[in-house]
Amino acid sequence: MRLTSIASLAAVAGGVAAAPYGPFPLPDGFPSPSPAQLTAIETLAGGSLPNGPLPTTLQPGAVTALQLIALNEIFEVAYFTDLLSNITTNVTGYDLAGYNRTFVIEALTAVANQEKLHALGANGILASANATQITPCEYMFPVSDFLSAITLAQTFTDIVLGVLPQAQTLWASDGGDELPLVNLFGSVIAQEAQQDGWYRSLQLKIPSAAPFLTTEAPAFAFTFLQNVIVPGSCPGVALVGASVPTFGPLTVVSMPTDVNSTATFAVPGTVAPSTNSLVYLSGQNLPLTVPISTVTSIGGLSYFNASLPFESGFAKGLTIAALVSGTGVTYPNASMVAGVTLYGPGVIEID
């Protein structure tokens, strides 16, 4: 079992302070490759950008969704570029002892180039609709070795898999000319799921965590992503943030397991059992609201407990926790939870 929280990624992934990383433009021209460079990227990726027509108009919500996708995809390009560099230059902790080095490099090279095409595709759709494209940021990667890097890759891929279906729902229902995007990004979801299964296998986890994976709202993915972006290093965060909120950090202090248990959380603010509760998102189940208890304040943080009734139908793999305003409310979906969230996501991985 592994547990993560956006407020404690460094501790979970290796306990290192990350130096800012901004490699762009890359030697292959990304994020603005020439036609010849794009062909080389496509060869390494195992396939080309789709050659069908792109939407020329987008609804405002669709623009925001694509901008958030592009912001994340460019981060992933940076992340896997850095990981490959650490491996190929023999950085301590990345010697791949016990792994098939040649295969791992080949696989990660494919992944890095596939993510380049995902980013170019999202920005290409924005450009076709005359919407603002996303540019690279500088990043902070709190990992210290290959296994911690793969663990973090699994976590952020879990987050991606939880939010992309929300974008599909938006494109299918907002009345715009965006229905082709549903099928296009369905293929992206499947591709990311293939990656995630490999990351889990490398950790000796079952490749497929659960029959139905956890969903979450875009605001949870956006808040999580900002934990690896250097503040003020790019305009994309403010651009997306004009429409998508950012929550305060929710740290998961104790480690839930795959049995009914009590978890401890912490937030940098005042909470009370009479005015706040915790909501879990797990699998495709309805959000589950539980009361909080045993609130204590230490060093500017409020610590509190909440039950985690895993045996009531929680999915293995990703669970999202959110501290919300209000008590005793049953929420119909993740978007309604996000609308009342104060702190989150608390990101829990149970295997």
N, C-alpha and C positions, 0 to 999 in steps of 0.2 A: 504494500500500500504506500502511495506517495501523495503528499498533500502540498498544494501551493496556494499562495495568496499574492496579489499584486503588490502588497506592501512589504513582502518578504521574499521576493524572487531571488535576491542575492544569497540569502541564507539557504534557500532550498536548492538553488542551482550550483552552489559551491562556495558561497560566502565571500565572494571577491568584489572589489569595487571596480566597476567597468569604466575604462577610458573611452571617451567619445570616439566614434568610428564613422567616417564619412568617405567612402571609397569612390564616389561618383565624380565624373563619368568613368565607367569601367573601360579596360583596354578594348573591349568589343563594341564600344560606343554607347552602350546602355547608359542612360535611358533614351538616347536619340541615335540609334544605330543607322548606318548607311544601309542601302539595299543589300550590298554584299555581306555586311556584318549581320544583318537580320537573317540572311540565308544560313550563315554559319551557326547562329543561335538556334535556329529551327532544326538544323541537323543534329546538334548536341541534345536538343530537347526531345527528339524522336518524332517530331511532327510540326506542322506549320500553323500559323495564325489562321483562323477561319477566313475563307475568301468570299463569304456571302455579304449582301448589303447590310449596312449599319443604320440604325435609327437616325433620323435627321432632327427629330424633336424628342425631348424628354420632359416629363413632369418634374417639378422641383424636388419631390421626394426621391425620384429615380436618380437625379443628378447627385444628391447627397449620398445615396447608397453606393453609386459607382465611385464617388470620390473616396469614401471610406474603404471600399475594396482596393482601390489603387494605392491608398496610403499603406494598407497592410501588405499588399503584394510587393511594393518596393522595399518595405522593411524586410520581408522574407528574402528578397534578392540579396540585400546587404548581409543578412544573417548567414545564409548558406555560402555566400562568397567568402565571408570571414572564416567560417568553419572549414571550408576547403583549404584556405590559405594556412590555417593552423595545422592541418593534417599534412599538407604537402611540404611545408617548411619545417616539420618535425618539432613544433612547439611542445614543450613539456606537458604531458597529460593527453596528448593527441597522437601517440605513437601507434595506436590501434592494436596493441598486443592482445592476442586472442581473437581478433577479427580478420577477415579476408580483406587486407588493405586495398588491393587492386579493385575488388568489387565495390567496396564502400566508396572509394573515390569516383568510380564510374557512376554509381547510383546518385551520389550527391551532385556530381556534375550535371546529370540529367535533371535533377530536381531544381538546381539553381537556374538552369536555362528554361525550364518549364515555368518557373515563377516569373522570369523576365517576360515571357509571352503572356502570362496572365496580366501582368502590370501594363504591358504595351496594349493588350486588348482592351482593358478597362479605360485607359487613357484615350485609346483610339475611338471608342464609343463616345466619350465625352467630347472629343474634338469634332466628331461627325455632327454632333448636336450643338456645336458652338458653345460648349460649356467649359468652364475652367478646369484644366488638367492638373494633376498632382505632380509635384516635383519631389526629389529625394530630400530626406532629413539627415541629421547626424543621429547616431544611435548609441545605446549603452547595452552591452550584452553581459549579464551577470553570470557567466559560465566560466569554468576553469579547466575543464577536461572534456573528452569526447562524450562520456556518458551523461554528464550534466547538460551538455549541449543538446543531446538527443532527447533528454527528458523535457527540456524547455521547448524543443521543437514539437514534441507530442502535445504539450499543453496548449501552445498557441494554435496548433492545427485543430485540436478539439474545439477551441473557441471559434475558429473559422467555420468549422462544420456545423456549429450551432447557430450561426447568424446568417449564413448564405441562404438557407430556406426562407428566412424572413424577407430577404430582398426579392426572392422569386415571388412570394405572395404579393408584395408591393407592386412589382411589375405587371402581374397578372390582373390586378384589381384597381389600379389607379386611373383607368380610362385613357392612358396614353398609348403611343405606338411602340410598346415595349415587349409584347408577347414573345418575340423571338429570343429575348434575353433569358427567358425561363429555361428553354432547352439548352442554350449555350452554357449557362451557369450550372445547370444540372450536370453537364459533363465536367465542369470544374470541381463540383462537389465530389463526384466519383473519383476524380484524379487525386484530390486532397485526401480522400479516405484511403486510397492505395498507399499514399505516403505514410499516413498515420498508422496503418497496420504494420508497416515496416519498422517505424520508430518504436512501436510497442514490442515487436518481436526482438529488437536489439536489446531491450530491457528484460527479456524473458517473460513478457506478458502475453496473454492470449491476444492474437492480432485484432480480433473484433471484440470490443469490450462488452457490448450489450446488444440486444435485438433492436432497440430504438435509442438513438443517441440524443443527448440533451440539447434542448433549444434554449436560446436566450435572446434578449433584445439588443439592437445595435448599440445602445448606450453602454452596455456591459462590455462588449467587444472594444468599443472606442476607448473606454476608460482603461481597460487592460493594456491596449496597445501603447498608450501614452507612457506606460512604465518603462518602455525601452527606447523612447524618443527623447533626445536632448531638448529640454524646453527652449523655445524660441529659435530652433535651428531651421525651421521651414514654415511656410505659410499654410500648409495643408491642415495642420491641427486646428488653427483658427477658422479655416474655411469650413471644415466639417463641424467644428464646435459651435458654429453659428446656428446649427439646426439640431445637433445631437448633444445632450448634456454629458457632463463629466461628474462622476460621483467621488465622494471622499473614500479613502482607503479602508478596507475591511480586512484585517489580518486574522487568519485562522491560526490560533495559538496552539491548540491541542490537536491530536490526530485521530479523527474518527476512523472506525474500521467497518468491515462489512457485517456488523451486528448493531443492534440498537445501542446507542451510547449517548453520552453528553459531550458536547464540543464546547470549547472556550474560544471566544473571539475578542478582538480589541479594535477600538476606533479612537481617533483623536478628537473626541467631542463628548458632550454630555448625553447620556441615554438613561431611560427609565422604563421599568416594566409596565408602567401605567400608560406610556405614550408611544412605545416602540415595540416592534416584534421582528422576528427573523423569518424570511421566506426562502424556501429551497426550490430550485428548479432542477429536476432530475429526470432524464429520459424524456418521453413525450407525455408524462403525467401532468395533471393539473398542478399549479404551484401549491406548495404546502406551507402554511403559516403556523409557526410555533411561538409560544411566549419566550421571553428572555427572563433570566433570573440572576441572582447573586452578583449584582453590579458593584464593582469596586473601582476606585480611581487611583492610579499609580503613575507618577511621572508624566502627567498630562494626557494619559490614555485611560479610557474607560474599558474595563474588562467585564465580560458578562458570559453567562452560560446559556446554552440552548440545547434541547434534545435533538438528536439526529436519529429518527426512527427508520433506519436503513431497511429493516425487515418488512416494512409496510409497502414496499414496492419501488424502492430506489434502484436506479440503474448503476451497474458498475461503470468505471470510467469517470467521466466528468460530472460533477454536481456544482451548481452555482448557488451561493448564499448571498442574500441581500438584507441589510438592515433597513427597515422601512418605518415610515411614520404611520402610526395607527396600530391597533391591536384587534385580534379576533376576526379579521377580514379574510374572506376567501376570494382569491383573485382568479379570473377565468383564463388568463394567459400571461406570458412573460412581459408583453408590452405594458399591461396594467401594473405589473410589479415595478417595472422601471419608472412608471409615472409617480410612484410614491417612495422610491428608493432614496435614502440619504447616503449610505455607504455600501460599496460593493464594486466589483464582484469579489466575494470570497471564493476562491477557486479550489475545489477539493477534487482530488483524484483517488478513487478507491478501487483497488484490484485485488 
